[in-house]
Amino acid sequence: MESKSLKVVVHLRNGDLLKGYTDALPGTDLGTLLDHEAVSIALEVPVRLSDTGELTVVPLNAVKALYFVRTFEGSKEYKEIKFFEGHPTIAGLWVRMKFQDNELTEGVVRNSLHYVMNPGFLLKPPDPISNNELVYVVKSSLRAFEVLGVRHTY
């Protein structure tokens, strides 16, 4: 894998998982997205599978979320924190989401129209030591979305 390839676990809406590497989010250079530049999102996700090296293209309408991870194994013993104890210290919108499969979690998204206009958005999870570093949430996989607070940079 090239050094710019990032480890990703793709959670599909049917409950299946794909583990692999991607150089981009749907139709977009990931570096650009992480810098919060204007982006255009396509309707598919290119993923090089970790077990076979085969490139597969996943339609966005089949994806619940893409989890950018530290390792593919994670820790089965670790109980991930899914909610903030208080107002997050990270700049952005503090949000709570409920997925179609009833998973409930919180995170921080950039305070921007991008999360409204695009079919998905990047979310920083509340647990700083979780295996999940960043999540790309596909909005059509959500049942509910609520803004709990806002923090500006100071």
DSSP file (Angstrom, degrees, kcal/mol; ACC not computed):
  #  RESIDUE AA STRUCTURE BP1 BP2  ACC     N-H-->O    O-->H-N    N-H-->O    O-->H-N    TCO  KAPPA ALPHA  PHI   PSI    X-CA   Y-CA   Z-CA
    1    1 A M              0   0    0      0, 0.0     2,-0.1     0, 0.0     0, 0.0   0.000 360.0 360.0 360.0 142.9    0.0    0.0    0.0
    2    2 A E    >   -     0   0    0      1,-0.1     3,-1.5     4,-0.0     0, 0.0  -0.389 360.0-111.4 -71.0 156.9    1.1    3.5   -0.7
    3    3 A S  T 3  S+     0   0    0      1,-0.3    -1,-0.1    -2,-0.1     0, 0.0   0.772 116.2  58.9 -64.4 -24.7    1.7    5.7    2.3
    4    4 A K  T 3  S+     0   0    0      2,-0.1    -1,-0.3     0, 0.0     2,-0.2   0.630  81.5 105.2 -80.1 -10.6   -1.3    7.9    1.5
    5    5 A S    <   -     0   0    0     -3,-1.5     2,-0.4    16,-0.1    18,-0.2  -0.505  61.2-151.7 -69.8 134.1   -3.6    4.9    1.7
    6    6 A L  E     -A   22   0A   0     16,-2.6    16,-1.9    -2,-0.2     2,-0.3  -0.851  17.4-111.7-111.1 144.4   -5.7    4.9    4.9
    7    7 A K  E     +A   21   0A   0     62,-0.4    62,-1.3    -2,-0.4     2,-0.4  -0.552  43.2 177.9 -72.4 132.5   -7.1    2.0    6.7
    8    8 A V  E     -AB  20  68A   0     12,-2.9    12,-2.6    -2,-0.3     2,-0.6  -0.998  26.9-156.4-140.1 140.6  -10.9    1.9    6.5
    9    9 A V  E     -AB  19  67A   0     58,-2.6    58,-2.7    -2,-0.4     2,-0.7  -0.976  20.0-151.5-113.2 116.7  -13.7   -0.4    7.7
   10   10 A V  E     -AB  18  66A   0      8,-3.1     8,-1.9    -2,-0.6     2,-0.7  -0.793   2.8-155.4 -92.2 117.5  -16.8    0.1    5.5
   11   11 A H  E     -AB  17  65A   0     54,-2.8    53,-3.2    -2,-0.7    54,-1.4  -0.842  14.6-152.8 -92.1 115.5  -20.0   -0.7    7.4
   12   12 A L  E >   - B   0  63A   0      4,-2.9     3,-1.9    -2,-0.7    51,-0.3  -0.525  23.4-116.5 -86.9 157.1  -22.6   -1.7    4.9
   13   13 A R  T 3  S+     0   0    0     49,-2.6    50,-0.1     1,-0.3    -1,-0.1   0.764 114.3  61.0 -64.1 -25.0  -26.3   -1.2    5.5
   14   14 A N  T 3  S-     0   0    0     48,-0.4    -1,-0.3     2,-0.1     3,-0.1   0.431 123.1-103.0 -83.1   3.1  -26.9   -4.9    5.4
   15   15 A G  S <  S+     0   0    0     -3,-1.9    -2,-0.1     1,-0.3    -1,-0.0   0.261  80.2 130.1  97.2 -12.1  -24.6   -5.3    8.4
   16   16 A D        -     0   0    0     -5,-0.1    -4,-2.9     1,-0.0     2,-0.4  -0.345  45.7-143.8 -73.3 157.8  -21.5   -6.6    6.4
   17   17 A L  E     -A   11   0A   0     -6,-0.2     2,-0.4    -3,-0.1    -6,-0.2  -0.958   8.8-163.3-122.3 142.1  -18.1   -5.2    6.9
   18   18 A L  E     -A   10   0A   0     -8,-1.9    -8,-3.1    -2,-0.4     2,-0.5  -0.996   9.1-159.9-120.2 128.9  -15.3   -4.6    4.3
   19   19 A K  E     +A    9   0A   0     -2,-0.4    31,-2.9   -10,-0.2    32,-0.5  -0.928  38.9  99.0-110.1 130.5  -11.8   -4.0    5.6
   20   20 A G  E     -AC   8  49A   0    -12,-2.6   -12,-2.9    -2,-0.5     2,-0.3  -0.901  62.0 -70.6-174.5-156.7   -9.3   -2.3    3.3
   21   21 A Y  E     -AC   7  48A   0     27,-2.3    27,-3.1    -2,-0.3     2,-0.3  -0.934  31.5-173.9-127.3 146.2   -7.5    0.8    2.2
   22   22 A T  E     -A    6   0A   0    -16,-1.9   -16,-2.6    -2,-0.3    25,-0.1  -0.996  21.5-163.2-139.5 147.6   -8.7    3.9    0.4
   23   23 A D  S    S+     0   0    0     -2,-0.3     7,-1.1   -18,-0.2     2,-0.3   0.482  81.6  24.9 -98.2  -8.5   -6.9    6.9   -1.0
   24   24 A A  E    S-G   29   0B   0     22,-0.4     5,-0.2     5,-0.2    -1,-0.2  -0.994  70.5-121.7-153.7 152.8  -10.1    8.9   -1.3
   25   25 A L  E >  S-G   28   0B   0      3,-1.2     3,-2.8    -2,-0.3    17,-0.1  -0.418  80.3 -41.1 -81.6 173.2  -13.5    9.4    0.1
   26   26 A P  T 3  S-     0   0    0      0, 0.0    16,-1.1     0, 0.0    -1,-0.2  -0.109 125.8 -26.7 -45.7 104.8  -16.3    9.1   -2.4
   27   27 A G  T 3  S+     0   0    0     17,-0.3     2,-0.4    14,-0.2    13,-0.2   0.584 121.7  97.1  70.6  11.2  -15.0   10.9   -5.5
   28   28 A T  E <  S-G   25   0B   0     -3,-2.8    -3,-1.2    11,-0.1     2,-0.4  -0.973  79.9-109.6-138.9 145.2  -12.7   13.2   -3.5
   29   29 A D  E  >  -G   24   0B   0     -2,-0.4     4,-1.8    -5,-0.2     3,-0.5  -0.608  29.7-140.8 -68.4 126.0   -9.1   13.4   -2.4
   30   30 A L  H  > S+     0   0    0     -7,-1.1     4,-2.9    -2,-0.4     5,-0.2   0.863  99.0  59.5 -62.0 -37.8   -9.1   12.7    1.4
   31   31 A G  H  > S+     0   0    0     -8,-0.3     4,-1.4     1,-0.2    -1,-0.2   0.897 105.6  49.5 -57.2 -40.6   -6.5   15.3    2.1
   32   32 A T  H  4>S+     0   0    0     -3,-0.5     5,-2.1     2,-0.2    -1,-0.2   0.921 111.7  48.3 -64.0 -44.0   -8.8   17.9    0.6
   33   33 A L  H ><5S+     0   0    0     -4,-1.8     3,-1.7     1,-0.2    -2,-0.2   0.910 109.3  52.0 -64.0 -41.6  -11.7   16.7    2.7
   34   34 A L  H 3<5S+     0   0    0     -4,-2.9    -1,-0.2     1,-0.3    -2,-0.2   0.790 106.7  53.9 -67.8 -26.1   -9.6   16.7    5.9
   35   35 A D  T 3<5S-     0   0    0     -4,-1.4    -1,-0.3    -5,-0.2    -2,-0.2   0.419 115.0-122.5 -84.0   1.8   -8.6   20.3    5.2
   36   36 A H  T < 5 +     0   0    0     -3,-1.7    -3,-0.2     1,-0.2     2,-0.1   0.840  55.6 156.5  62.0  37.9  -12.3   21.1    4.9
   37   37 A E      < -     0   0    0     -5,-2.1    -1,-0.2     1,-0.1     2,-0.1  -0.456  56.1 -79.5 -83.5 164.9  -12.1   22.4    1.4
   38   38 A A        -     0   0    0     -2,-0.1     2,-0.3     1,-0.0    -1,-0.1  -0.436  60.5-172.9 -62.8 137.4  -15.2   22.5   -0.9
   39   39 A V        -     0   0    0     -2,-0.1     2,-0.5    -3,-0.1   -11,-0.1  -0.905  27.3-139.2-134.3 160.1  -15.7   19.0   -2.3
   40   40 A S        -     0   0    0     -2,-0.3     2,-0.5   -13,-0.2    78,-0.0  -0.991  24.6-148.0-118.4 125.1  -17.8   17.2   -4.8
   41   41 A I        -     0   0    0     -2,-0.5   -14,-0.2   -13,-0.0     2,-0.1  -0.810   6.9-157.0-101.3 128.1  -19.0   13.8   -3.7
   42   42 A A        -     0   0    0    -16,-1.1   -14,-0.1    -2,-0.5    -1,-0.0  -0.264  30.3-106.7 -87.1-176.8  -19.5   11.0   -6.2
   43   43 A L  S    S+     0   0    0     -2,-0.1    17,-1.9   -16,-0.0    18,-0.4  -0.062  89.8  59.4-108.6  33.3  -21.7    8.0   -5.5
   44   44 A E  E     - D   0  59A   0     15,-0.3   -17,-0.3    16,-0.1    -2,-0.2  -0.989  63.5-140.0-154.4 159.8  -19.2    5.3   -4.9
   45   45 A V  E     - D   0  58A   0     13,-2.4    13,-2.6    -2,-0.3     2,-0.5  -0.979  15.5-143.8-124.9 118.2  -16.3    4.4   -2.6
   46   46 A P  E     + D   0  57A   0      0, 0.0     2,-0.4     0, 0.0   -22,-0.4  -0.715  26.7 175.7 -81.9 126.5  -13.0    2.8   -4.0
   47   47 A V  E     - D   0  56A   0      9,-3.0     9,-3.0    -2,-0.5     2,-0.7  -0.995  26.8-149.1-134.7 128.7  -11.6    0.3   -1.5
   48   48 A R  E     -CD  21  55A   0    -27,-3.1   -27,-2.3    -2,-0.4     7,-0.2  -0.878  35.4-122.9 -94.0 113.4   -8.6   -2.1   -1.8
   49   49 A L  E  >  -C   20   0A   0      5,-2.8     4,-1.9    -2,-0.7   -29,-0.3  -0.264   8.8-140.9 -63.8 139.1   -9.5   -5.1    0.3
   50   50 A S  T  4 S+     0   0    0    -31,-2.9   -30,-0.2     1,-0.2    -1,-0.1   0.805  96.9  46.3 -71.5 -31.1   -7.1   -5.9    3.1
   51   51 A D  T  4 S+     0   0    0    -32,-0.5    -1,-0.2     1,-0.1   -31,-0.1   0.823 130.5  15.8 -85.7 -30.0   -7.3   -9.7    2.7
   52   52 A T  T  4 S-     0   0    0      2,-0.2    -2,-0.2     0, 0.0     3,-0.1   0.612  87.1-129.5-116.7 -18.8   -7.0  -10.1   -1.1
   53   53 A G     <  +     0   0    0     -4,-1.9     2,-0.2     1,-0.3    -3,-0.1   0.434  58.7 146.5  79.4  -2.0   -5.7   -6.7   -2.3
   54   54 A E        -     0   0    0     -6,-0.1    -5,-2.8     1,-0.1     2,-0.5  -0.455  49.9-126.0 -70.7 137.3   -8.6   -6.7   -4.8
   55   55 A L  E     -D   48   0A   0     -7,-0.2     2,-0.4    -2,-0.2    -7,-0.2  -0.729  32.5-180.0 -84.5 128.3  -10.0   -3.2   -5.7
   56   56 A T  E     -D   47   0A   0     -9,-3.0    -9,-3.0    -2,-0.5     2,-0.6  -0.963  20.8-144.6-127.3 147.2  -13.7   -3.0   -5.2
   57   57 A V  E     -D   46   0A   0     -2,-0.4    -2,-0.0   -11,-0.2    -9,-0.0  -0.957  15.6-158.8-114.4 119.3  -16.1   -0.1   -5.7
   58   58 A V  E     -D   45   0A   0    -13,-2.6   -13,-2.4    -2,-0.6     2,-0.1  -0.844  19.7-122.3-101.5 125.8  -18.9    0.1   -3.2
   59   59 A P  E >   -D   44   0A   0      0, 0.0     3,-2.2     0, 0.0     4,-0.3  -0.453  19.3-129.6 -65.0 137.0  -22.0    2.1   -4.2
   60   60 A L  G >  S+     0   0    0    -17,-1.9     3,-1.6     1,-0.3   -16,-0.1   0.816 105.6  64.6 -59.0 -31.9  -22.6    4.9   -1.6
   61   61 A N  G 3  S+     0   0    0    -18,-0.4    -1,-0.3     1,-0.3   -17,-0.1   0.577 100.3  53.1 -71.4  -5.9  -26.3    3.8   -1.2
   62   62 A A  G <  S+     0   0    0     -3,-2.2   -49,-2.6   -50,-0.1   -48,-0.4   0.473  94.9  91.5 -98.4  -5.6  -25.0    0.5    0.2
   63   63 A V  E <   -B   12   0A   0     -3,-1.6   -51,-0.3    -4,-0.3     3,-0.1  -0.746  45.3-178.1-100.3 135.0  -22.8    2.2    2.8
   64   64 A K  E    S-     0   0A   0    -53,-3.2    74,-1.9    -2,-0.4     2,-0.3   0.879  73.9 -32.8 -85.0 -54.5  -23.8    3.1    6.4
   65   65 A A  E     -BE  11 137A   0    -54,-1.4   -54,-2.8    72,-0.2     2,-0.5  -0.978  49.0-126.1-163.6 155.2  -20.5    4.7    7.3
   66   66 A L  E     -BE  10 136A   0     70,-2.5    70,-2.9    -2,-0.3     2,-0.6  -0.956  24.0-156.4-108.2 124.0  -16.7    4.5    6.6
   67   67 A Y  E     -BE   9 135A   0    -58,-2.7   -58,-2.6    -2,-0.5     2,-0.7  -0.901   6.4-149.1-105.1 116.4  -14.6    4.2    9.7
   68   68 A F  E     -BE   8 134A   0     66,-3.1    65,-3.1    -2,-0.6    66,-1.2  -0.776  32.1-169.8 -84.5 117.4  -11.0    5.4    9.4
   69   69 A V  E     - E   0 132A   0    -62,-1.3   -62,-0.4    -2,-0.7    63,-0.2  -0.673  39.3-138.2-117.9 160.1   -9.2    3.1   11.8
   70   70 A R  S    S+     0   0    0     61,-1.8     2,-0.3     1,-0.3    -1,-0.1   0.893  94.6   3.5 -77.0 -45.1   -5.8    2.7   13.5
   71   71 A T        -     0   0    0     60,-0.2    -1,-0.3     1,-0.1    60,-0.0  -0.946  63.1-130.1-137.8 158.1   -5.9   -1.1   13.1
   72   72 A F  S    S+     0   0    0     -2,-0.3    -1,-0.1     1,-0.1    59,-0.0   0.773 107.3  53.1 -76.6 -26.5   -8.2   -3.6   11.4
   73   73 A E  S    S+     0   0    0      1,-0.1    -1,-0.1    -3,-0.0     3,-0.1   0.874  79.8 177.2 -78.0 -38.8   -8.2   -5.8   14.6
   74   74 A G        -     0   0    0      1,-0.1     2,-0.4    57,-0.1    -1,-0.1  -0.273  45.9 -68.9  62.3-157.9   -9.2   -3.2   17.1
   75   75 A S    >   -     0   0    0      3,-0.1     3,-0.6     1,-0.1    -1,-0.1  -0.945  33.0-163.2-135.3 113.0   -9.7   -4.5   20.7
   76   76 A K  T 3  S+     0   0    0     -2,-0.4    -1,-0.1     1,-0.2    -2,-0.0   0.773  93.8  53.6 -65.5 -25.1  -12.7   -6.7   21.4
   77   77 A E  T 3  S+     0   0    0      2,-0.1     2,-0.3     0, 0.0    -1,-0.2   0.742  88.4  94.7 -80.7 -23.6  -12.2   -6.0   25.2
   78   78 A Y    <   -     0   0    0     -3,-0.6     2,-0.8     1,-0.1    -3,-0.1  -0.525  65.6-147.9 -77.1 131.6  -12.3   -2.2   24.8
   79   79 A K        -     0   0    0     -2,-0.3    -1,-0.1    51,-0.0     2,-0.1  -0.873  21.8-136.5 -99.6 106.4  -15.7   -0.5   25.3
   80   80 A E        -     0   0    0     -2,-0.8     2,-0.5     1,-0.1     0, 0.0  -0.338  10.9-123.8 -66.4 139.3  -15.8    2.5   23.1
   81   81 A I        +     0   0    0      1,-0.1    46,-0.5    -2,-0.1    -1,-0.1  -0.752  30.5 176.7 -81.9 123.3  -17.1    5.8   24.5
   82   82 A K        +     0   0    0     -2,-0.5    24,-2.2    44,-0.1     2,-0.3   0.429  59.2  52.4-108.8  -1.9  -19.9    6.9   22.2
   83   83 A F  S    S-     0   0    0     22,-0.2     2,-0.2    42,-0.1    -1,-0.1  -0.989  79.1-118.1-138.3 144.0  -21.1   10.1   24.0
   84   84 A F        -     0   0    0     -2,-0.3     3,-0.1     1,-0.1    43,-0.1  -0.542  13.5-143.2 -76.4 144.8  -19.4   13.2   25.4
   85   85 A E  S    S-     0   0    0     -2,-0.2     2,-0.2     2,-0.1    -1,-0.1   0.794  82.9 -11.3 -76.1 -29.1  -19.5   13.7   29.2
   86   86 A G  S    S-     0   0    0     -3,-0.0     3,-0.1     1,-0.0    -2,-0.0  -0.764 111.3 -35.6-148.8-167.2  -19.8   17.5   28.6
   87   87 A H  S    S-     0   0    0     -2,-0.2    -2,-0.1     1,-0.1    62,-0.0  -0.438  71.9-112.9 -62.7 128.2  -19.5   20.0   25.8
   88   88 A P        -     0   0    0      0, 0.0    -1,-0.1     0, 0.0     4,-0.1  -0.257  10.6-140.3 -62.6 150.3  -16.6   18.8   23.5
   89   89 A T  S    S+     0   0    0      2,-0.1     2,-0.3    -3,-0.1    -2,-0.1   0.523  74.3 100.1 -87.4  -6.4  -13.5   21.0   23.4
   90   90 A I  S    S-     0   0    0      1,-0.1     2,-0.2    34,-0.1    61,-0.1  -0.595  82.5-111.1 -81.0 139.1  -13.1   20.5   19.6
   91   91 A A  S    S+     0   0    0     -2,-0.3     2,-0.3    59,-0.1    61,-0.2  -0.470  77.3  56.0 -67.8 139.2  -14.4   23.3   17.4
   92   92 A G  E    S-H  151   0C   0     59,-2.6    59,-2.1    -2,-0.2     2,-0.5  -0.875  93.8 -35.5 138.2-167.8  -17.5   22.4   15.4
   93   93 A L  E     -HI 150 109C   0     16,-3.3    16,-2.3    -2,-0.3     2,-0.6  -0.810  46.9-141.8 -93.3 126.7  -21.0   21.2   15.8
   94   94 A W  E     -HI 149 108C   0     55,-2.7    54,-3.4    -2,-0.5    55,-1.3  -0.799  34.5-179.8 -85.5 118.8  -21.6   18.7   18.6
   95   95 A V  E     -HI 147 107C   0     12,-2.8    12,-1.8    -2,-0.6     2,-0.4  -0.877  28.0-151.7-127.1 154.6  -24.2   16.2   17.1
   96   96 A R  E     -HI 146 106C   0     50,-2.6    50,-2.6    -2,-0.3     2,-0.4  -0.988  22.1-171.3-121.0 134.9  -26.1   13.1   18.1
   97   97 A M  E     -HI 145 105C   0      8,-3.1     8,-2.1    -2,-0.4     2,-0.5  -0.943  17.6-159.5-128.5 147.7  -27.1   10.6   15.5
   98   98 A K  E     -HI 144 104C   0     46,-2.4    45,-3.8    -2,-0.4    46,-2.0  -0.991  20.4-146.0-124.4 122.1  -29.3    7.6   15.3
   99   99 A F  E >   -H  142   0C   0      4,-2.8     3,-2.2    -2,-0.5    43,-0.3  -0.346  30.1-103.8 -80.2 164.9  -28.6    5.2   12.4
  100  100 A Q  T 3  S+     0   0    0     41,-2.8    42,-0.1     1,-0.3    -1,-0.1   0.795 124.3  57.3 -57.3 -29.7  -31.3    3.2   10.6
  101  101 A D  T 3  S-     0   0    0     40,-0.3    -1,-0.3     2,-0.1     3,-0.1   0.288 122.9-107.9 -86.7  11.5  -30.0    0.1   12.5
  102  102 A N    <   +     0   0    0     -3,-2.2     2,-0.2     1,-0.3    -2,-0.1   0.459  67.8 149.8  76.3   5.7  -30.7    2.0   15.8
  103  103 A E        -     0   0    0     -5,-0.0    -4,-2.8     1,-0.0     2,-0.4  -0.536  31.4-157.4 -65.6 133.7  -27.0    2.6   16.7
  104  104 A L  E     +I   98   0C   0     -2,-0.2     2,-0.3    -6,-0.2    -6,-0.2  -0.961  24.0 147.6-118.3 131.2  -26.8    5.8   18.6
  105  105 A T  E     -I   97   0C   0     -8,-2.1    -8,-3.1    -2,-0.4     2,-0.3  -0.973  30.8-137.7-155.1 165.5  -23.6    7.9   18.9
  106  106 A E  E     +I   96   0C   0    -24,-2.2     2,-0.3    -2,-0.3   -10,-0.2  -0.769  28.4 145.0-120.7 169.7  -22.3   11.5   19.1
  107  107 A G  E     -I   95   0C   0    -12,-1.8   -12,-2.8    -2,-0.3     2,-0.4  -0.970  43.4 -89.8-179.5-174.8  -19.4   13.3   17.5
  108  108 A V  E     -IJ  94 124C   0     16,-1.9    16,-2.8    -2,-0.3     2,-0.3  -0.979  32.9-174.8-121.9 130.9  -18.2   16.6   16.2
  109  109 A V  E     -I   93   0C   0    -16,-2.3   -16,-3.3    -2,-0.4    14,-0.1  -0.855  38.3 -90.4-117.5 157.4  -18.7   17.8   12.6
  110  110 A R        -     0   0    0     12,-0.4     2,-1.7    -2,-0.3     5,-0.3  -0.426  39.0-116.4 -66.0 138.9  -17.4   21.0   11.0
  111  111 A N  S    S+     0   0    0     40,-0.1     2,-0.3    -2,-0.1    -1,-0.1  -0.609  75.8 111.9 -78.0  88.4  -19.7   23.9   11.2
  112  112 A S  S >  S-     0   0    0     -2,-1.7     3,-0.7     1,-0.0     4,-0.3  -0.970  81.3-111.2-156.4 159.6  -20.3   24.2    7.5
  113  113 A L  T >> S+     0   0    0     -2,-0.3     4,-3.0     1,-0.2     3,-1.0   0.644 101.7  84.6 -72.1 -13.5  -22.9   23.8    4.8
  114  114 A H  H 3> S+     0   0    0      1,-0.3     4,-2.3     2,-0.2    -1,-0.2   0.881  86.6  51.8 -57.7 -39.5  -20.9   20.8    3.5
  115  115 A Y  H <4 S+     0   0    0     -3,-0.7    -1,-0.3    -5,-0.3    -2,-0.2   0.732 115.8  42.7 -72.5 -18.2  -22.6   18.5    6.0
  116  116 A V  H <4 S+     0   0    0     -3,-1.0    -2,-0.2    -4,-0.3    -1,-0.2   0.855 119.5  40.7 -87.5 -41.3  -25.9   19.7    4.8
  117  117 A M  H  < S+     0   0    0     -4,-3.0    -2,-0.2     3,-0.0    -3,-0.2   0.833 104.2  68.5 -81.8 -35.5  -25.3   19.8    1.0
  118  118 A N  S  < S-     0   0    0     -4,-2.3    21,-0.1    -5,-0.3   -78,-0.0  -0.422  86.9-114.9 -88.1 161.2  -23.3   16.6    0.5
  119  119 A P  S    S+     0   0    0      0, 0.0    20,-2.4     0, 0.0    21,-0.6   0.589  97.3  12.6 -70.8  -8.1  -24.6   13.0    0.8
  120  120 A G  E     -F  138   0A   0     18,-0.3     2,-0.3    -6,-0.2    18,-0.2  -0.942  66.5-150.0-155.1 175.1  -22.3   12.4    3.8
  121  121 A F  E     -F  137   0A   0     16,-1.8    16,-2.8    -2,-0.3     2,-0.3  -0.987  24.8-105.7-151.3 156.4  -20.0   14.2    6.3
  122  122 A L  E     -F  136   0A   0     -2,-0.3   -12,-0.4    14,-0.2     2,-0.4  -0.684  34.6-167.0 -85.6 139.0  -16.9   13.6    8.3
  123  123 A L  E     -F  135   0A   0     12,-2.8    12,-2.4    -2,-0.3   -14,-0.2  -0.989  17.2-144.9-129.6 132.6  -17.4   13.1   12.1
  124  124 A K  B     -J  108   0C   0    -16,-2.8   -16,-1.9    -2,-0.4    10,-0.1  -0.887  29.3-133.2 -94.3 115.7  -14.8   13.1   14.9
  125  125 A P        -     0   0    0      0, 0.0   -18,-0.2     0, 0.0   -43,-0.1  -0.234  12.3-120.2 -67.6 159.7  -15.9   10.5   17.4
  126  126 A P  S    S+     0   0    0      0, 0.0   -44,-0.1     0, 0.0   -19,-0.1   0.681  90.6  83.5 -74.6 -18.7  -15.9   11.4   21.2
  127  127 A D    >   -     0   0    0    -46,-0.5     3,-1.3     1,-0.2     5,-0.1  -0.767  58.4-167.3 -94.6 108.3  -13.4    8.7   22.3
  128  128 A P  T 3  S+     0   0    0      0, 0.0    -1,-0.2     0, 0.0     0, 0.0   0.704  89.2  43.4 -69.0 -18.3   -9.8    9.9   21.7
  129  129 A I  T 3  S+     0   0    0      4,-0.0     4,-0.1     0, 0.0    -2,-0.0   0.287  87.4 120.2-109.2  11.3   -8.3    6.4   22.3
  130  130 A S  S <  S-     0   0    0     -3,-1.3   -56,-0.0     2,-0.2   -60,-0.0  -0.265  75.1-119.7 -65.4 158.7  -10.8    4.6   20.2
  131  131 A N  S    S+     0   0    0    -56,-0.1   -61,-1.8   -62,-0.1     2,-0.7   0.747  98.3  83.7 -68.2 -24.4   -9.7    2.6   17.2
  132  132 A N  E     +E   69   0A   0    -63,-0.2   -63,-0.2     1,-0.2    -2,-0.2  -0.734  52.1 172.8 -86.2 115.1  -11.9    4.8   15.1
  133  133 A E  E     -     0   0A   0    -65,-3.1     2,-0.3    -2,-0.7    -1,-0.2   0.825  68.5  -2.2 -89.5 -35.0  -10.1    8.1   14.3
  134  134 A L  E     -E   68   0A   0    -66,-1.2   -66,-3.1   -10,-0.1     2,-0.4  -0.984  63.3-149.7-156.0 149.1  -12.6    9.6   11.9
  135  135 A V  E     -EF  67 123A   0    -12,-2.4   -12,-2.8    -2,-0.3     2,-0.7  -0.990   6.7-152.7-129.8 132.4  -16.0    8.5   10.4
  136  136 A Y  E     -EF  66 122A   0    -70,-2.9   -70,-2.5    -2,-0.4     2,-0.5  -0.920  24.2-158.1 -99.4 111.6  -17.6    9.4    7.1
  137  137 A V  E     -EF  65 121A   0    -16,-2.8   -16,-1.8    -2,-0.7     2,-0.7  -0.783  11.2-140.8 -95.5 127.3  -21.3    9.1    7.8
  138  138 A V  E >   - F   0 120A   0    -74,-1.9     3,-2.1    -2,-0.5   -18,-0.3  -0.796  13.8-146.4 -85.5 117.9  -23.7    8.6    4.8
  139  139 A K  G >  S+     0   0    0    -20,-2.4     3,-2.0    -2,-0.7    -1,-0.2   0.817  93.5  62.0 -60.3 -34.2  -26.7   10.8    5.6
  140  140 A S  G 3  S+     0   0    0    -21,-0.6    -1,-0.3     1,-0.3   -20,-0.1   0.624  95.7  63.3 -69.6  -9.2  -29.3    8.5    4.1
  141  141 A S  G <  S+     0   0    0     -3,-2.1   -41,-2.8   -77,-0.2   -40,-0.3   0.414  88.3  96.0 -89.7   1.4  -28.2    5.8    6.6
  142  142 A L  E <   -H   99   0C   0     -3,-2.0   -43,-0.3   -43,-0.3     3,-0.1  -0.693  49.0-174.0 -95.7 145.1  -29.4    8.0    9.5
  143  143 A R  E    S+     0   0C   0    -45,-3.8     2,-0.3     1,-0.4   -44,-0.2   0.724  79.2  10.6 -97.2 -35.4  -32.8    7.9   11.2
  144  144 A A  E     -H   98   0C   0    -46,-2.0   -46,-2.4     2,-0.0    -1,-0.4  -0.992  57.4-172.7-147.2 151.1  -32.3   11.0   13.3
  145  145 A F  E     +H   97   0C   0     -2,-0.3     2,-0.4   -48,-0.2   -48,-0.2  -0.968  10.3 178.7-147.1 125.8  -29.7   13.9   13.5
  146  146 A E  E     -H   96   0C   0    -50,-2.6   -50,-2.6    -2,-0.3     2,-0.6  -0.995  24.4-138.8-136.2 131.9  -29.6   16.5   16.3
  147  147 A V  E     +H   95   0C   0     -2,-0.4   -52,-0.3   -52,-0.2     3,-0.1  -0.805  21.3 177.8 -87.2 122.3  -27.3   19.4   16.9
  148  148 A L  E     -     0   0C   0    -54,-3.4     2,-0.3    -2,-0.6   -53,-0.2   0.672  59.3 -23.4 -98.7 -22.2  -26.5   19.6   20.7
  149  149 A G  E     -H   94   0C   0    -55,-1.3   -55,-2.7     2,-0.0     2,-0.4  -0.982  51.5-126.2-177.7 169.7  -24.1   22.5   20.7
  150  150 A V  E     -H   93   0C   0     -2,-0.3     2,-0.4   -57,-0.2   -57,-0.2  -0.993  13.8-170.9-133.9 138.8  -21.6   24.6   18.9
  151  151 A R  E     -H   92   0C   0    -59,-2.1   -59,-2.6    -2,-0.4     2,-0.2  -0.993   9.8-158.6-130.8 127.4  -18.0   25.6   19.7
  152  152 A H        -     0   0    0     -2,-0.4     2,-0.2   -61,-0.2    -2,-0.0  -0.572  31.1 -97.8 -93.2 162.4  -16.0   28.2   17.8
  153  153 A T              0   0    0     -2,-0.2    -1,-0.1     1,-0.1   -63,-0.0  -0.585 360.0 360.0 -76.2 146.4  -12.3   28.4   17.6
  154  154 A Y              0   0    0     -2,-0.2    -1,-0.1    -3,-0.0    -2,-0.0   0.386 360.0 360.0-112.8 360.0  -10.9   31.0   20.0
